[in-house]
Amino acid sequence: MKKTPNLIIFITLLVTTAGMAQTTNLGLITVNANTEISVLDHFDNKDSGSFINNGQAYFYGNMTNNGVVDYNTPESSASLVGSAQQIISGSEPFYFHDLIIANNSGLENAINMSGTFHVEHDIAFNSGILNTIDNNGTLILDDNGTVSNTSDFSFVDGFITKLGNDAFTFPIGDNAMYRFAEISAPSGVNSLFNGRYVYKDTDNPYPSNLRIGNIVKVNNREYWVFETPLGTENVDVTLSWNESSTPYTVYSNPDGIRMARWNFEEGAWEDVGGTVDTLNKTITANQTIDGIAVFTIAGADLNIILPDDVIVWNAVSPNNDGKNDYLFIENIDLLPNNSLEIFNRWGAQVFSTTNYDSNGNVFEGFATGKKDTLLPTGTYYYILKYDGTNERVEKAGYLFLSTD
């Protein structure tokens, strides 16, 4: 059988607005299968316009959709092939089977979105960074959808939405760095995950010095955000570290690498553990996400995890906001014959008790017997003793008290 050659169409309908050429569609354009169409100018699909692409469409300029942009065959693909920044806008979504990002402008935000792309099958990141964050753009990938070819030169800067119940690697990055994150197959029936990577000083809004558990060094350069608008999901979350963005003190000791999650109730980073893969430079932890979850990579002091899984949360800010209002010692209430002494920096004892964390018996920033005046802000030292399963445990450590 003789093969029918592809039909190639170049659309250059010129409508001049302030000296700028654009292609404006007011009616119906249908691109048949095995047909290529190139839109050389800015593409403006009006509210009366319908653009049905069953072939291969190449867009060289900005794209605006206020009507219908869709397809009805799996052979359909759309390519963004501009050599300058391409702006995506409009009140209605663009529907694609396959989307190819191939902008060669070299700009950090080569494709800037305020509109919506909805992709059913595959997004190929060949070249060009697609920005969804600066102008509240939306990029949606359907159930069983895939991504390919991600690199430091092509990824999503901002949120990407993944529908469905399959495992997924988010093609996300920031500051010209591809920094993926992964989730296992979600537990929900109809799942929706938004994922984003942020490279910035984490102290605003997630201060790295506020931490609970055995974390001593929180990554203050980068974090990942997940959102589950449709309800609670249980997944394995995988993050990666990279010498170009992750502080050396976080990953220098592989045995101490931890995943940290921002605890919104406590207002601090919390150690959630994780399984470390040093070969692939990743850490994975099973997490339940309901709403918004923020993660980063942290370094732990392995000496703070005591026998019988006792952990001293060493930050106290007794301001009655429900966050770190007292010195929490995880699991100490389950162990008999425990005692706690706290000393100021000059070695004077300011607090002592036995059977800690029973019947409200906790350190709330007051010296023993003096409930009228809080101790001053600063670093204090403690000695904790308890009968463990196999031994008598005695541990000295420090805590930071904030009463300002």
VMD Tcl script that draws the C-alpha trace (Angstrom):
set ca {
  {0.00 0.00 0.00}
  {1.28 3.39 -0.99}
  {1.67 5.67 2.01}
  {-0.17 8.96 1.79}
  {2.20 11.83 2.63}
  {1.39 14.09 5.56}
  {-0.38 17.30 4.71}
  {1.42 20.36 6.07}
  {-0.49 23.61 6.61}
  {0.98 26.94 7.67}
  {-1.57 29.35 9.14}
  {-0.63 33.01 8.94}
  {-3.90 34.89 9.28}
  {-2.75 38.35 10.20}
  {-4.84 40.50 12.47}
  {-2.95 43.60 13.46}
  {-3.28 44.80 17.03}
  {-0.81 47.49 18.07}
  {1.43 46.29 15.27}
  {1.47 42.65 16.40}
  {0.48 39.80 14.07}
  {-1.74 37.04 15.37}
  {-3.92 34.20 14.19}
  {-7.51 34.67 15.30}
  {-10.09 31.88 15.09}
  {-13.75 32.86 15.19}
  {-15.22 29.66 13.73}
  {-14.17 26.04 13.22}
  {-10.70 24.73 12.37}
  {-10.25 20.95 12.18}
  {-6.81 19.39 11.73}
  {-7.18 15.90 10.31}
  {-5.11 12.90 11.33}
  {-1.72 12.66 9.57}
  {-1.77 16.41 9.08}
  {0.67 18.95 10.45}
  {-0.32 22.53 11.15}
  {2.00 25.36 12.17}
  {0.67 28.54 13.77}
  {3.47 31.00 13.13}
  {1.95 33.95 15.00}
  {0.19 34.44 18.31}
  {-2.86 32.16 18.44}
  {-6.12 33.66 19.71}
  {-9.10 31.29 19.86}
  {-12.17 33.44 20.48}
  {-15.21 32.33 22.48}
  {-16.94 31.40 19.21}
  {-13.88 29.51 17.98}
  {-13.41 25.74 17.90}
  {-9.98 24.29 17.14}
  {-10.02 20.47 16.86}
  {-6.54 19.03 16.45}
  {-6.41 15.38 15.37}
  {-2.96 15.75 13.83}
  {0.19 17.53 14.92}
  {-0.01 21.24 15.77}
  {3.03 23.49 16.24}
  {2.63 26.80 18.08}
  {5.37 29.44 17.72}
  {3.85 32.31 19.69}
  {1.50 33.13 22.54}
  {-1.68 31.08 22.95}
  {-5.07 32.34 24.18}
  {-8.20 30.20 24.41}
  {-11.66 31.50 25.24}
  {-13.49 28.88 23.17}
  {-12.81 25.19 22.44}
  {-9.37 23.65 21.84}
  {-9.66 19.87 21.84}
  {-8.97 16.62 19.95}
  {-10.71 13.28 19.36}
  {-7.98 10.90 18.18}
  {-4.98 9.48 20.08}
  {-2.64 10.52 17.24}
  {-3.05 14.15 18.28}
  {-0.14 16.18 19.62}
  {0.66 19.84 20.25}
  {4.17 21.31 20.33}
  {5.27 24.64 21.79}
  {8.24 25.54 19.62}
  {8.77 29.26 20.15}
  {12.14 31.00 20.14}
  {10.92 33.71 22.54}
  {8.77 33.60 25.67}
  {5.31 32.13 25.03}
  {2.41 33.35 27.16}
  {-0.54 31.01 27.75}
  {-3.83 32.67 28.70}
  {-7.60 32.51 28.33}
  {-10.68 31.52 30.29}
  {-11.01 28.00 28.80}
  {-8.60 25.05 29.00}
  {-6.54 23.68 26.13}
  {-7.11 19.90 25.85}
  {-4.22 17.87 24.43}
  {-3.51 14.18 23.99}
  {0.27 14.65 23.87}
  {2.05 17.90 24.72}
  {5.63 18.60 23.65}
  {7.55 21.42 25.33}
  {10.22 22.49 22.84}
  {10.76 26.21 23.39}
  {14.39 27.05 22.61}
  {14.48 30.63 23.90}
  {16.73 29.70 26.82}
  {14.66 31.89 29.14}
  {14.13 30.77 32.74}
  {10.38 31.12 32.23}
  {10.17 30.19 28.57}
  {6.46 29.39 28.80}
  {4.48 31.51 31.24}
  {0.97 30.34 32.06}
  {-2.13 32.03 33.38}
  {-4.34 29.66 31.40}
  {-4.88 25.89 31.65}
  {-3.34 22.92 29.84}
  {-5.10 19.57 30.31}
  {-3.05 16.63 28.97}
  {-4.37 13.09 28.72}
  {-1.39 10.99 27.70}
  {2.18 12.35 27.81}
  {4.13 15.55 28.36}
  {7.60 15.57 26.77}
  {9.97 18.15 28.26}
  {12.43 18.54 25.41}
  {13.48 22.14 26.08}
  {12.08 25.13 27.90}
  {10.82 25.70 31.46}
  {7.05 25.91 31.89}
  {6.07 28.36 34.64}
  {2.70 27.89 36.34}
  {3.39 29.77 39.58}
  {3.89 33.44 38.67}
  {0.47 33.94 37.05}
  {-1.55 31.08 38.61}
  {-1.44 28.83 35.57}
  {-2.75 25.26 35.68}
  {-1.17 22.14 34.20}
  {-3.21 18.94 34.60}
  {-2.11 15.41 33.67}
  {-4.78 12.71 33.51}
  {-4.91 9.26 35.08}
  {-2.18 7.02 33.59}
  {-0.50 10.08 32.08}
  {3.29 10.15 31.84}
  {6.14 12.62 31.55}
  {9.45 12.25 29.72}
  {12.80 13.92 28.99}
  {12.89 16.15 32.09}
  {16.19 17.92 32.80}
  {17.59 21.15 34.23}
  {16.60 22.72 30.92}
  {12.96 21.65 30.91}
  {10.52 21.07 33.79}
  {7.56 22.69 35.57}
  {8.32 25.71 37.75}
  {5.27 25.75 40.00}
  {2.45 23.30 40.58}
  {1.47 20.42 38.33}
  {-1.73 18.50 39.01}
  {-1.81 14.71 38.66}
  {-5.15 12.92 38.47}
  {-5.66 9.21 39.15}
  {-4.30 6.40 41.26}
  {-0.98 5.52 39.67}
  {2.48 6.24 41.06}
  {3.96 9.42 39.65}
  {7.22 11.36 39.36}
  {6.52 15.09 39.47}
  {8.52 16.93 36.74}
  {9.19 19.93 38.96}
  {12.06 22.29 39.65}
  {13.05 25.87 40.37}
  {15.93 28.27 39.73}
  {17.03 26.35 36.60}
  {17.24 23.08 38.59}
  {15.12 19.96 38.02}
  {14.32 18.57 41.48}
  {11.75 15.81 41.15}
  {9.62 14.20 43.83}
  {7.71 10.94 43.65}
  {4.60 9.43 45.16}
  {3.49 5.81 45.20}
  {0.01 4.85 44.02}
  {-2.45 6.93 46.11}
  {-4.91 5.21 48.41}
  {-8.00 7.17 47.38}
  {-10.60 6.13 44.81}
  {-10.40 9.33 42.75}
  {-7.14 10.99 43.66}
  {-5.79 14.42 42.81}
  {-2.29 15.55 43.77}
  {-0.72 18.96 43.26}
  {3.08 19.01 43.55}
  {5.67 21.79 43.57}
  {9.39 22.29 44.34}
  {10.61 25.57 45.87}
  {14.21 26.74 46.00}
  {14.39 29.67 48.42}
  {15.21 30.55 52.00}
  {12.85 28.25 53.91}
  {12.87 30.52 56.98}
  {10.02 32.41 55.35}
  {7.55 30.86 55.95}
  {9.03 27.67 57.51}
  {11.87 28.64 59.92}
  {14.66 26.06 59.91}
  {15.50 26.71 63.58}
  {12.06 25.49 64.70}
  {12.31 21.72 64.90}
  {11.11 18.87 67.05}
  {12.37 15.37 67.58}
  {15.96 14.48 66.79}
  {16.52 16.87 63.88}
  {19.57 19.13 64.33}
  {19.98 20.51 60.79}
  {17.00 21.40 58.61}
  {17.53 22.11 54.93}
  {17.06 25.89 54.75}
  {17.30 26.16 50.95}
  {14.55 24.01 49.47}
  {11.24 22.29 50.14}
  {8.49 20.38 48.35}
  {4.75 21.04 48.62}
  {1.94 18.53 48.05}
  {-1.78 19.29 48.06}
  {-4.68 16.81 48.16}
  {-7.85 18.87 47.59}
  {-10.14 15.82 47.35}
  {-9.34 14.38 50.78}
  {-6.88 12.26 52.74}
  {-4.30 10.20 50.86}
  {-1.68 7.72 52.05}
  {1.42 7.48 49.85}
  {5.13 6.84 49.93}
  {6.79 10.21 49.35}
  {10.26 10.25 47.76}
  {12.55 13.29 47.79}
  {16.04 13.67 46.39}
  {19.09 15.59 47.48}
  {21.51 17.32 45.16}
  {24.89 18.91 45.80}
  {23.84 22.03 43.88}
  {20.92 22.85 46.17}
  {21.01 20.74 49.35}
  {23.33 21.92 52.17}
  {26.27 19.58 52.68}
  {25.63 19.35 56.42}
  {22.27 17.71 55.69}
  {23.49 14.82 53.52}
  {27.12 14.47 54.69}
  {26.22 11.64 57.09}
  {24.02 9.13 55.21}
  {22.99 7.44 58.47}
  {21.58 10.74 59.70}
  {19.55 11.74 56.63}
  {15.89 12.20 57.49}
  {12.76 13.44 55.81}
  {11.29 16.41 57.66}
  {7.70 17.57 57.48}
  {6.38 20.92 58.61}
  {4.02 20.34 61.52}
  {1.41 23.09 61.12}
  {-0.05 22.45 64.59}
  {3.30 22.67 66.36}
  {4.79 25.29 64.03}
  {8.02 23.35 63.57}
  {9.82 20.83 61.38}
  {9.22 17.25 62.52}
  {11.33 14.17 61.83}
  {9.30 11.59 59.86}
  {12.19 9.19 59.29}
  {12.51 7.54 55.91}
  {14.48 4.94 53.98}
  {17.66 6.31 52.40}
  {18.97 5.25 48.97}
  {22.50 6.66 48.82}
  {23.07 5.40 45.26}
  {20.14 7.36 43.84}
  {20.35 10.11 46.49}
  {16.75 9.72 47.61}
  {14.80 9.26 50.82}
  {11.32 7.69 51.02}
  {8.79 7.84 53.85}
  {5.17 6.71 54.09}
  {2.95 9.71 54.77}
  {-0.71 10.55 55.19}
  {-1.58 13.83 53.50}
  {-4.79 15.73 54.09}
  {-4.79 19.17 52.50}
  {-1.31 20.70 52.34}
  {1.94 18.98 53.28}
  {5.42 20.51 53.16}
  {8.56 18.36 53.15}
  {12.30 18.82 53.06}
  {15.45 16.83 53.81}
  {17.12 17.14 57.20}
  {20.04 15.84 59.19}
  {19.48 14.07 62.51}
  {21.43 13.69 65.72}
  {21.35 9.94 66.11}
  {22.20 10.27 69.79}
  {18.89 11.97 70.58}
  {16.82 8.85 69.86}
  {16.99 7.08 73.19}
  {16.16 3.47 74.06}
  {12.45 2.60 73.92}
  {11.92 5.31 71.25}
  {12.11 8.18 73.70}
  {12.66 11.50 71.90}
  {13.00 14.90 73.55}
  {11.33 17.65 71.52}
  {13.80 20.32 72.51}
  {11.89 23.54 71.72}
  {9.52 25.22 74.20}
  {7.50 28.38 73.52}
  {4.81 28.70 76.25}
  {2.55 31.32 74.64}
  {-0.67 29.27 74.72}
  {-0.88 28.97 70.94}
  {-0.99 25.18 71.11}
  {2.49 24.85 69.58}
  {5.41 23.69 71.75}
  {3.71 25.05 74.88}
  {5.58 22.57 77.04}
  {8.62 20.28 76.84}
  {7.28 17.19 75.11}
  {9.21 13.97 75.70}
  {7.80 11.35 73.37}
  {6.88 8.02 75.04}
  {8.26 8.99 78.47}
  {4.79 8.59 79.99}
  {4.98 4.85 79.20}
  {8.18 4.28 81.20}
  {8.30 3.98 84.99}
  {10.54 5.65 87.51}
  {11.52 8.62 85.35}
  {12.93 11.93 86.51}
  {13.80 15.22 84.82}
  {16.10 18.02 85.96}
  {16.60 21.28 84.06}
  {19.50 23.71 84.61}
  {20.27 27.19 83.35}
  {23.54 28.01 81.58}
  {25.27 28.71 84.90}
  {24.43 25.24 86.20}
  {21.71 26.26 88.64}
  {18.76 23.87 88.79}
  {15.50 25.58 87.79}
  {13.15 22.60 87.46}
  {12.92 19.03 88.73}
  {10.21 16.42 88.86}
  {9.52 12.69 88.77}
  {6.97 10.76 86.71}
  {7.16 13.38 83.97}
  {4.15 13.93 81.70}
  {1.63 12.41 84.10}
  {-1.40 14.41 85.24}
  {-0.11 17.61 83.66}
  {3.30 17.22 85.25}
  {5.35 19.01 82.56}
  {7.84 21.85 82.10}
  {6.04 24.95 80.80}
  {8.82 27.48 81.19}
  {8.41 28.08 84.92}
  {10.91 27.28 87.64}
  {9.81 24.67 90.15}
  {7.38 26.20 92.64}
  {7.24 29.54 90.78}
  {4.22 29.72 88.49}
  {4.03 33.51 88.39}
  {7.10 34.37 86.26}
  {8.43 32.64 83.17}
  {12.11 31.86 82.94}
  {14.05 34.07 80.50}
  {14.55 33.08 76.88}
  {17.68 31.04 76.29}
  {19.34 27.65 76.15}
  {18.85 25.29 79.08}
  {20.21 21.85 79.85}
  {18.43 18.77 81.14}
  {19.19 15.39 82.66}
  {16.56 12.74 81.93}
  {16.54 9.37 83.69}
  {14.16 6.45 83.31}
  {13.95 2.66 83.52}
  {14.11 1.36 79.98}
  {13.18 -2.13 78.82}
  {16.72 -3.44 79.17}
  {18.59 -0.81 81.17}
  {18.49 2.28 83.32}
  {18.85 5.21 80.91}
  {20.44 8.55 81.77}
  {20.62 11.26 79.09}
  {21.89 14.83 79.18}
  {20.89 17.33 76.51}
  {19.77 20.86 75.79}
  {16.53 22.68 75.05}
  {15.71 26.14 73.78}
  {13.11 28.15 75.72}
  {11.44 31.12 74.03}
  {9.37 33.34 76.36}
  {9.67 36.72 74.61}
}
mol new
graphics top color blue
foreach p $ca { graphics top sphere $p radius 0.5 }
foreach p [lrange $ca 0 end-1] q [lrange $ca 1 end] { graphics top cylinder $p $q radius 0.2 }
display resetview
